[in-house]
Structure formats: C-alpha cells, structure tokens
Amino acid sequence: MEQILKFFWYSSTIILIFTILIHNPKSEGLGSVGAQNQFFSNTRSTENTLNKITWLFLVLFLLLTTIIAVS
Amino acid sequence: MSQKSDLRNRIIFTLFLLVLARLGIFIPVPGIDHDAFYASVEKNTLVNFLNIFSGGGFSTIGIFALGIVPYINSSIVMQLLTKIVPNLEKLQKEEGELGRQKITQITRYLALGWATLQSGAISIWVKPYVFNWNFAFVCESVLALTAGSMIIMWLSELITEKGIGNGASLLIFQNIVSGLPKNFTQSFFDASYSNASLKFGLFIAIFLLMIIITICVQEGTRRIKIISARQLGKSSILDPNSYLPLKLNQGGVMPIVFASASMALPSYLTQIIQNKTLLQILYLFCPNGSLYLLLYCALILFFSYFYTSIVMNPEDIAINLKKMGASIPNIRPGQATIDYLQVILNRLTFLGASFLFTVALIPFIIEKVTQIQNLRGLGATSLLILVGVAIDTAKQIQTYVISKKYDSMTK
C-alpha cells in the first residue's frame, strides 16, 4: 500500500514541477514592482487548460504529502 | 456594478492563494523528527533570519519551507546578469515583451536549480533529526521542498496576473506579518523585563514614527517643472501643474528586499566553510558582527542605484520630453537634459538610500537605549517591506478601479 502511495506521490510531484515550469507567465516577476500590470489581457485557452492541470496536481500533491506524513 | 464585483473577485482570489501558501507551511516533510528539530533550531540566528522570508516555515520544515526565497535569489542573479551579459541585455532592452518573457522563463529555471540545491543542503543538514536517513529520504525531501518552492512561485505569479498586487512581495508581506505576534511576545512578555507596559507604549510610539517616516520616504518625489510649446504663448508664468515627478526612492521596496536577502549569504557560508581565517572574516558580516551594518548600508546603496538605473533612464525621459514638445526651463533639450536629469537622479537616489539606511538603524538604537532584545527580528527590514508592499498594493487597487472607470466610460 505504502509503495503505491509513494509511487503516486513521486509521479504527481514530478508532473507538478514540470507543469509549473512550462507555464509562460505574462507578469515580469519581481523586476516590475510598481510598474503597471496588464489587467485586460485575455488568457489563452492553452494557458487555461494548463492552469486546471496544475491545480489538479497541486491538490493531489498536497493531499498525498499530508497522508504520507500522517501515516 | 460588475466592475465592483470583479475587483472583489480579484481580492478574494488573492486572499485564497495567500491562505493556501500559508497552509503549506504546516504540512510537514515526511520522515523528520519535528519536535527535536524545532527545539534545536530555535536559537539559530540563520534559521531565524530565513524565517523572516518564509514565515516560520523554515523551523518546522514544512513543504513550503523554502518559500519565495529561491525565486528572489534567482531574480537578483538574473537582474545582475542582464547588466553584465550583452545577449541578455539585448533581450531585455530591444526585444520588448517577448524578450522580457524569455528572461522571466530563465529566471524560473534558475529558481528551480536554486531550490534543488538549497533543499539538497537542507536534507543533509537535518540528518541528526531524521528517523531513517538514507538516499530515499534525501530524494523525497529534495523533491517535496523543490515542489513546494515551485508552487509558491506559481502562486505568486497567479496573484500578480489574476489577483491584485505583486504576488512575490505580498507573499513576503504575509510571512513577515505572521511572524509579528511571536516577536512581540518574545520582546515584551518575557518574565525578565520590568515595567513591560511602559516599554510597550514606547515601542508602539517608535513603531508608528518609523511607519510615518517610511511612508514619507517611499512617497517623496522631486518635481521638476517642465514647459511645453503650447504654454509659451500665453504667459510667462509656469503652470505649476506640469512637472516631471522623480521619486526619491525609485526602486521602492526592492533594494531592501534584495539587500537583506543578500545579507543572509555570509551566514549561509559560515555553515559550509571550515577554514578558520575565512570564518573569522565571514563572522564580521553576520548579524552580530561589527561590519554587518556597513555591508548592509553598502548593499542598500548599491541596489538603490542599480534599481534606479533599471527603472529610470534619463535618455528615455529626454527623448520623451522632446517628442511631447516639452522641456525643462533653462535646460537645453538633448544631451544637456540627459546630464541634468542624471545628476538629479544620482542625488535623489543617494538621499533615498541614506534615508532607508537611517530607518534601518533605528531598531539598533532603540535596543541600546531600552535594552529590549529581539527587536531586530521585526526590525527595519521587515517594517520597510511591510510599508512598501502595503503602499504598492493600495496603489494598484486604486489604479485598477480608475482604469475600469475609464473602460466603462468608453463603452
């Protein structure tokens, strides 16, 4: 049981890191504090799907980590 | 009506992400004896310093323990590199939006590398507190901590993009605030202090004074009068409403964030380096060392100038003025204007940086006078960041409301 859990944990974590990295943020990160943001930009559909996938794996990662830590 | 609810949604979304970022700090990395670890790190100055940025996540080794630190560090490195490496500078300056996006992307990969290294160091460092230390544990904790740091980075980007305010600085803000109650109790409700209430009152007074000074410094602008061609015919009196605002502190909070993040470096190195002479030199720059303040001052100055040079380019201002048909009275357009602006910017930045440093000194002075210890934990660094981020965020909300108003007017 634990092995299966660990396997899922490993794969979800790696996929999570990967999905976060392929995001292409419009924001310029820390470099633009105080600068005007682009408020009216439409997010493209690919970005939306990517966001959903990232959320899914984020929740999965948090859940699995909690389960492993508690058990 | 819809614009109001849109703003509300953005704020709720931001708060939701901040809560999520806070929750992750309390999900522990599996396999560590957390009680033993917590007891041993409480006195460690480096951990306490790192806690400022990660909101206490460091002493509990939660999965978000690294927090936004790798991302900040890689941002510093990238900002410096864009000044040094010609290819990167070209990307930033000449290729506009696309180039900057590329730089952001590189920064993110760098953050991943940094997070991996740092979590690797942590997983070796916590060896005494681990039930079963082996290769599998190192892999797991590196993966968990790296993923946590990546999540935080993504959340900060989401806040910047779909929420309100700058994500990274809001996360730092939240972490500092979450550390305040602990700091207060440590400083005032310790049994060893007599007349705690008097000191508490004094402290609150100084705290408010510092906030006021900080706001003044952050908001201070030098107004350079400008005159445009169409004004000339009417009268010889200059319109007081047309001026060029140059902020006293162009970089906002970033010089302080960067300077204090760099200040953690010597403490880091003392944990790694074994050489005695090198260690002695490094200890001078650690929080209790004699050269600590000097280095801090130098770094604030450096990052202030550095940031001003990124944000404000006198050449661009001069060109824009020329395009608008405006000029500064008694200064010729072109090279003379550039030189004039450069001199003013240099002086302003020096003044601004000196102010920042003065505010940074106040907690040390209070500590000497009142004998209250532990003030440095919530010292000037935190306070300046708090005020700066609060002002930035409030401004962004105002800008957002105004721009929405204009938007609805044109419909």
Chai-1 contact restraints between the chains, C-beta under 6 A:
chainA,res_idxA,chainB,res_idxB,connection_type,confidence,min_distance_angstrom,max_distance_angstrom,comment,restraint_id
A,T13,B,L143,contact,1.0,0.0,6.0,A-B,restraint_1
A,T13,B,A147,contact,1.0,0.0,6.0,A-B,restraint_2
A,L16,B,A147,contact,1.0,0.0,6.0,A-B,restraint_3
A,I17,B,A147,contact,1.0,0.0,6.0,A-B,restraint_4
A,I17,B,M150,contact,1.0,0.0,6.0,A-B,restraint_5
A,I20,B,M150,contact,1.0,0.0,6.0,A-B,restraint_6
A,I20,B,W154,contact,1.0,0.0,6.0,A-B,restraint_7
A,P25,B,E157,contact,1.0,0.0,6.0,A-B,restraint_8
A,S27,B,E157,contact,1.0,0.0,6.0,A-B,restraint_9
A,S27,B,T160,contact,1.0,0.0,6.0,A-B,restraint_10
A,S27,B,E161,contact,1.0,0.0,6.0,A-B,restraint_11
A,E28,B,R100,contact,1.0,0.0,6.0,A-B,restraint_12
A,E28,B,T104,contact,1.0,0.0,6.0,A-B,restraint_13
A,G29,B,S75,contact,1.0,0.0,6.0,A-B,restraint_14
A,G29,B,T104,contact,1.0,0.0,6.0,A-B,restraint_15
A,G29,B,T107,contact,1.0,0.0,6.0,A-B,restraint_16
A,L30,B,S75,contact,1.0,0.0,6.0,A-B,restraint_17
A,L30,B,A168,contact,1.0,0.0,6.0,A-B,restraint_18
A,V33,B,N166,contact,1.0,0.0,6.0,A-B,restraint_19
A,V33,B,G252,contact,1.0,0.0,6.0,A-B,restraint_20
A,V33,B,M254,contact,1.0,0.0,6.0,A-B,restraint_21
A,G34,B,G252,contact,1.0,0.0,6.0,A-B,restraint_22
A,G34,B,D392,contact,1.0,0.0,6.0,A-B,restraint_23
A,L58,B,I151,contact,1.0,0.0,6.0,A-B,restraint_24
A,T65,B,I27,contact,1.0,0.0,6.0,A-B,restraint_25
A,T65,B,I63,contact,1.0,0.0,6.0,A-B,restraint_26
A,T66,B,I27,contact,1.0,0.0,6.0,A-B,restraint_27
A,I68,B,P30,contact,1.0,0.0,6.0,A-B,restraint_28
A,A69,B,P28,contact,1.0,0.0,6.0,A-B,restraint_29
A,A69,B,P30,contact,1.0,0.0,6.0,A-B,restraint_30
